[in-house]
């Protein structure tokens, strides 16, 4: 018969285990409230899904349960070697995470940031896969819109990027054609290479860069110097780009070559 001390210790262990289980349940419940969750058998068959997932893909649970994960995948991808390898990997108990393009009800395009998590039994063998996901479709659409606008600007304007010290990071073909340099000739050089020597040493020029480093925008008509001392006039804007904390981390200049117009007006 166990001693009183042993009985007490066993009771404490049981209470600790119960507390741990309740903690786990609470954490899983919190995840399910905030994320889209779906469960699969190791063969990819859908077992269950929460309301967040159903809202994301537009199906009811009755329409999905018993179907294969491939119902969310483009037909061409569904038949690919990569897709088979994806499920083989999960079946071996290996985790997968990333951004995935999926297909919702009616062919709706859905983008998710997700992780596929094999769940193991007491013997360490995978028994199912649980996917935790966040719908990033709107973010993807917004990013694509921004990228499209930037690409359009880059096609029509001369664009150059600087770090906050004024060193050249990148420039597009339009800018290179305007100044006559190749990218390798200017990358890592200071913006001052485009400035007349007298102005380069001036307080006004130093204040110009201090203003940009503070995150303040500057625009106007600027006289610059191209390769071989060629005089160039630009209608341009210097735009501080801010990080997620609202702090400037680089400067992007958008410019139009107005040299010919300026010369005609002299």
N, C-alpha and C positions, 0 to 999 in steps of 0.2 A: 504493500500500500504506500503511495507516495507521501512524503512528509509534507507538513504544512508549508514549509519554505518552498518546496518544489511545486506545490499546487499554486502558491502565490506567483511564482516565477512564470509558470505556464499561463496563468490568467493574464499576466502583464504582456507576455508575448502575443497572446491572442488579441488583446486590446490594441497592441501596437500594429499587428497585422491588419486588423479591422480599420484602424485609422489610416494606414497606408493605402488600403483598397479604396476607402472613401475619398482620399486625396486624389488617387488616380481617376476615379469616376468623375470627380469634380473637374479635373483638368480636361478630360476627354469631352465632357459636356460643354465646357467653355469653348473648346476648339470647334465642336459641332455647331454651336450657336453662331460663331463668327466666320466659319469657312464652309465651302461646298465639300461634302464628303460622300464618297461612293465606295462600296466594297465589291470585290470580285473573287471568284474562285480562281485557283491557279491556272485554269484553262482560259481565263478571261470572261467567264460568264458572270453577269451582274447579279449580285445577291441582295444588295440593299443600297439606298441612297437617302440623304437627308433633304429637307425642303430647300435648302440653299442650292444644292446641286440641281434639283428638279427645276427650280426657277431659272437657273443659268442655261440649261439645255432646252427647256420648254416642254419636256415630257412629264407624264405622270409616272409614278413608280410602277403601276400596272403595265404600262407600255414598255417599260425597260427590263423589269425583272425577268431573268432567264435568257435575255438576249446577250450577245457578245459585245465586248467593249468596242469592236470594230464598227458598230453602228454610229460611232462618233467620229469615224476616220474617213477621209477622202478615199473613194474606191481604188485609185491608183496606189495610194500608200498602204491600203489594207492588204494588197496582194504582194507587197514588196518583201524582200529578204530582211530589210531593216526592221520591219514591223514584226516579223516572226522572231527575229533575234531579240527584240524588245521584250516579248513575252517569255522567251526562253530564259532571259536574264532574270526577270521577276520570279519565274518558277524555280530558279536556283537559289532564291532568297536574296538577290542583289537589289539594292535600292536604286531608284532613278528619279531625277528631279530636273526641272527646267521650265521653259515656256513652250506650250504646245498649242498648235492650231487644231481645233476640233469642229465638228459639225453638229449643230443642234437641230431641233425639229423644223421641218420645212426647208432644210438646207442652210439654215442660218449659220454664218461664220462666228465661231466662238474662240477667243484666245484665253488661255488660263496659265497662271503661274502655279505649278503643282509639284507634288512629290508622290511617288508610288512606293508604298511601304509594305514589304512582305511582313506578315505576322507569323510568329513561330509558336509551335506547341511546346509542351514541357520537355520533349525530347530534342528540341532544337530544329525541328523540321518545319519548313514553311507550310502554312495551311490555307492562307488567303492573302489577298493584297488590298490594302486600304489606301485610297487616294485622297489627299487633302489638297484643295485647290482654291484659288482666288480668281475671280473673273477680272481679266485685264483687257477685255475687248475695247472698252472706251479709251483706255490709255493707249492701246495700240493704234486706234483710229486717230487719236489726237497727235501721236508721234508721227504717224504717216503724213498727216496734214502739214505739220511743221516741217518735216523733211522735204515734202513736195514744194512748199513755199520757199524754203532755203535754196533748193536745187534750182528753182525758177529764177530767183534773184542772182544766183551764181552764174547762170547762163547769160544774163543780160548785163551784169555789172562786174566791175573789177573788185575783187575781194581779197583782203589780206588779214591775217591774224597775228597778234602780238601777245607776248606774256606781259605781266604788269611792269616789268623793267624796260619794256620797249623792244625786246628782242623778237625777231621775226620767227614765227612758228610755222606758218603755211601761207600760201597764196595761190589763187586760181590762175588759169591760163590767160584770162582777160587782163588781170593785173600785170602778169609777166610780159604780155605783149605791149602793154602801155609803157612800162618802164624800160623794156629792152633787156632785162636780165633773165637768166634761168633760175629756177627755184634753188638749185644747189649753190648758186652764187650769193643768194641773199639770206637763206635760212641760217639762223643763229646770229646774223648781223643785227645791229641796232637800227631802228627807224631813222636815226640821225643820218644814215647814208643817203637818204633822199632829200636832205635839207642843206641849204647854203651854209657854208662854214660859219659865217658871222652870226646867223640866227641860231645855229646849233649850240653855240656857247652862251646864248642870251638867257636872262632870267625869265623872259616870256616863254621860251621853249621848255625850261624846267617846270614852270608853273602849268604849262599845257599837260605834261605827263603826270604831275601831281594831281591835277583835276581829274584825269582819267582814272588814276589809281583810287581816288575816293569814290569812284562809281558814277561820276558825272559825265554826261554825254557832251560831245562837241561836234558841230557841223558848220560847214561854210565852203568857201572857195579857197583852195590852197595852192600855192606855188611849190612845186617839187622838182627834184633833179633826177633824171633817168641816167641810164648807162651812157658813158662818154660825155657827161655834162649836159645832156639834152634837157632843155627847159620844158616842164610839163605843168599844165594847170588841171586841177581836179575839183569837181563838185563832189564833196564827200561828207560822210558822217563817221565819227569814231564812237563805237558803241561798247561800253563796258558790259561784259556778260557776267551775271551773278550766279553763285552756287546756291545750293538748297538753303543755306543760312543767310542768303541775301548779301553775301560778300563778293566783290568782284574778283575774278580769277584770270580773265583774259580780256583783250580788246579786239573787236572785229571792226574793220573799216570797210564800208561799202562806198565805192567811188565810180564816177563817170568822167571819162576823159573829155574835157572841154577846151583843150589846148587850141584846136583849130578855130573855134568860135572866139576865144579870147584874143588870138592873134589878129583875127579879122577886124575886131573892134578897136584895136590899137591905132 
